[in-house]
Amino acid sequence: MGRIIVVTGANSGIGKKAAHRLAGEGHTVVMACRSVERAEEARRAIVEETGNEQVDVMELDTSSVDSIRSFAGRFRERYPRLDTLIHNAAYFNHGEAYRLGPDGTEITFATNVVGPFLLTRLLLESLKASADPRVLNAGSNIIKHFFDPKMQLDFGTLRGLPVGVEEPSVYRRYCRSKMALLMLTFALARELESDGIAVNYLHINGARMSKQTIAKFSLKFRVIARVQNLFLRSVAYMANNYVELAAGERFRGVTGVCFNDRLEAMAPGNSETARGLDQLRFGLGRGHYPWRADDRGLQERVRSICEELSAGAPTAA
Ligand SMILES: NC(=O)c1ccc[n+]([C@@H]2O[C@H](COP(=O)([O-])OP(=O)(O)OC[C@H]3O[C@@H](n4cnc5c(N)ncnc54)[C@H](OP(=O)(O)O)[C@@H]3O)[C@@H](O)[C@H]2O)c1
């Protein structure tokens, strides 16, 4: 039987390709996108090319608590269960200045961490109704910066820039969000294990960026992205990984894993105690994620921050 699968940000890049592949395999795919117009265009092509009519577009802005609540309510009304939730949408408008999202949370963290947290929470009953429920978080190799012992997971600039605090760079904001997402993956995998819900993280180490994505970057980053694209694989490779993790029989019941691009389980690597070649192996290889992601205290901190920030916009005193 086909699965019911939600893919956020499915109108472009890896998400769009994965939606296409999943529809091609006969699954019901819900494309959860902030632009219904762009998503409809992608949906039409997917239906035409796969012949699968069970492809739906539903509006969702993962940076907005109201939008997530509305989406979850509409999803529950429309679908009897949810088999896989793929948190693919992400904010990485490289070159853009620090800014807050609609609820007053730094936009990268709101979109990439708080959104997935809240959406998962609000869809728990739908996930529990599945015989094999799975949540997949789209991660990034940018977290390798956390092999640098000096790199801190800073939470001080999530609700605005305190006086005298320098704006964190776009890389730091994106890096923080994807590291926090890995920690959240581990925390939620533990929490949801008794409900049989699997939660995993895919460490994405590059996929060709679309013209639309690159157009969101500042001039400097547009040039860098175009050069990077010459060396990056097409999105199809990573989309296949989404499909495997979302629906593949061999991943049934597997939870709390950070997967690399070969779908091998990565292990924590402690570059603070490693020396020489080991350090190099951690940074350049595909076998390890920064061991600090395993810190349960930090994982719980990320979860409680998400709980606090997903309450919505702060009320005026
Ligand atoms: N490509 C890479 O090299 C690479 C490397 C590491 C990790 N990743 C991760 O892989 C995933 C997919 O990336 P991609 O390369 O396929 O990028 P992409 O083509 O830019 O796709 C990102 C999608 O997220 C959507 N999105 C952004 N903010 C949103 C919001 N607030 N609400 C709903 N949707 C939103 C975008 O929608 P709009 O079209 O409306 O903007 C777009 O559909 C992301 O999680 C990214 O962080 C990619």
The ligand as an SDF file (V2000), in Angstrom:
LIG
                    3D

 48 52  0  0  0  0  0  0  0  0999 V2000
   21.7520   21.9610   -1.9530 N   0  0  0  0  0  0  0  0  0  0  0  0
   22.7370   21.7480   -1.0940 C   0  0  0  0  0  0  0  0  0  0  0  0
   23.9180   21.7800   -1.4510 O   0  0  0  0  0  0  0  0  0  0  0  0
   22.4300   21.4490    0.3540 C   0  0  0  0  0  0  0  0  0  0  0  0
   23.5160   21.1960    1.2270 C   0  0  0  0  0  0  0  0  0  0  0  0
   23.2500   20.9180    2.5500 C   0  0  0  0  0  0  0  0  0  0  0  0
   21.9430   20.8660    2.9980 C   0  0  0  0  0  0  0  0  0  0  0  0
   20.9100   21.1090    2.1300 N   0  0  0  0  0  0  0  0  0  0  0  0
   19.5400   21.0450    2.6690 C   0  0  0  0  0  0  0  0  0  0  0  0
   18.7120   20.3410    1.7570 O   0  0  0  0  0  0  0  0  0  0  0  0
   17.3690   20.8140    1.8510 C   0  0  0  0  0  0  0  0  0  0  0  0
   16.8450   21.1660    0.4640 C   0  0  0  0  0  0  0  0  0  0  0  0
   17.6930   22.1440   -0.0900 O   0  0  0  0  0  0  0  0  0  0  0  0
   17.7200   22.4690   -1.6590 P   0  0  0  0  0  0  0  0  0  0  0  0
   19.1310   22.5470   -2.0430 O   0  0  0  0  0  0  0  0  0  0  0  0
   16.8240   21.5600   -2.3850 O   0  0  0  0  0  0  0  0  0  0  0  0
   17.1710   23.9650   -1.6430 O   0  0  0  0  0  0  0  0  0  0  0  0
   15.9530   24.7100   -2.3910 P   0  0  0  0  0  0  0  0  0  0  0  0
   15.8300   24.2420   -3.7870 O   0  0  0  0  0  0  0  0  0  0  0  0
   16.1790   26.1610   -2.1650 O   0  0  0  0  0  0  0  0  0  0  0  0
   14.7020   24.2350   -1.5520 O   0  0  0  0  0  0  0  0  0  0  0  0
   14.3780   24.7810   -0.3300 C   0  0  0  0  0  0  0  0  0  0  0  0
   12.8920   24.7910   -0.2480 C   0  0  0  0  0  0  0  0  0  0  0  0
   12.5230   25.2820    1.0410 O   0  0  0  0  0  0  0  0  0  0  0  0
   11.4500   26.1730    0.8520 C   0  0  0  0  0  0  0  0  0  0  0  0
   11.3140   27.0980    1.9670 N   0  0  0  0  0  0  0  0  0  0  0  0
   12.1820   28.0090    2.4260 C   0  0  0  0  0  0  0  0  0  0  0  0
   11.6440   28.6870    3.4540 N   0  0  0  0  0  0  0  0  0  0  0  0
   10.3930   28.1770    3.6390 C   0  0  0  0  0  0  0  0  0  0  0  0
    9.3460   28.4560    4.5260 C   0  0  0  0  0  0  0  0  0  0  0  0
    9.4450   29.4140    5.4610 N   0  0  0  0  0  0  0  0  0  0  0  0
    8.2050   27.7490    4.4410 N   0  0  0  0  0  0  0  0  0  0  0  0
    8.0670   26.7710    3.5060 C   0  0  0  0  0  0  0  0  0  0  0  0
    9.0260   26.4740    2.6200 N   0  0  0  0  0  0  0  0  0  0  0  0
   10.1770   27.1710    2.6850 C   0  0  0  0  0  0  0  0  0  0  0  0
   11.7460   26.8980   -0.4380 C   0  0  0  0  0  0  0  0  0  0  0  0
   10.5580   27.5100   -0.9250 O   0  0  0  0  0  0  0  0  0  0  0  0
   10.5480   28.8250   -1.8640 P   0  0  0  0  0  0  0  0  0  0  0  0
   10.7250   28.3250   -3.2590 O   0  0  0  0  0  0  0  0  0  0  0  0
    9.2200   29.3940   -1.5840 O   0  0  0  0  0  0  0  0  0  0  0  0
   11.6700   29.6940   -1.4020 O   0  0  0  0  0  0  0  0  0  0  0  0
   12.2260   25.7190   -1.2780 C   0  0  0  0  0  0  0  0  0  0  0  0
   11.1040   25.0510   -1.8280 O   0  0  0  0  0  0  0  0  0  0  0  0
   17.4040   22.0010    2.8070 C   0  0  0  0  0  0  0  0  0  0  0  0
   17.0250   21.5750    4.0860 O   0  0  0  0  0  0  0  0  0  0  0  0
   18.8790   22.4030    2.8050 C   0  0  0  0  0  0  0  0  0  0  0  0
   19.2600   23.0510    4.0020 O   0  0  0  0  0  0  0  0  0  0  0  0
   21.1200   21.4050    0.8130 C   0  0  0  0  0  0  0  0  0  0  0  0
  1  2  1  0
  2  3  2  0
  2  4  1  0
  4  5  1  0
  4 48  2  0
  5  6  2  0
  6  7  1  0
  7  8  2  0
  8  9  1  0
  8 48  1  0
  9 10  1  0
  9 46  1  0
 10 11  1  0
 11 12  1  0
 11 44  1  0
 12 13  1  0
 13 14  1  0
 14 15  2  0
 14 16  1  0
 14 17  1  0
 17 18  1  0
 18 19  2  0
 18 20  1  0
 18 21  1  0
 21 22  1  0
 22 23  1  0
 23 24  1  0
 23 42  1  0
 24 25  1  0
 25 26  1  0
 25 36  1  0
 26 27  1  0
 26 35  1  0
 27 28  2  0
 28 29  1  0
 29 30  1  0
 29 35  2  0
 30 31  1  0
 30 32  2  0
 32 33  1  0
 33 34  2  0
 34 35  1  0
 36 37  1  0
 36 42  1  0
 37 38  1  0
 38 39  2  0
 38 40  1  0
 38 41  1  0
 42 43  1  0
 44 45  1  0
 44 46  1  0
 46 47  1  0
M  CHG  2   8   1  16  -1
M  END
$$$$
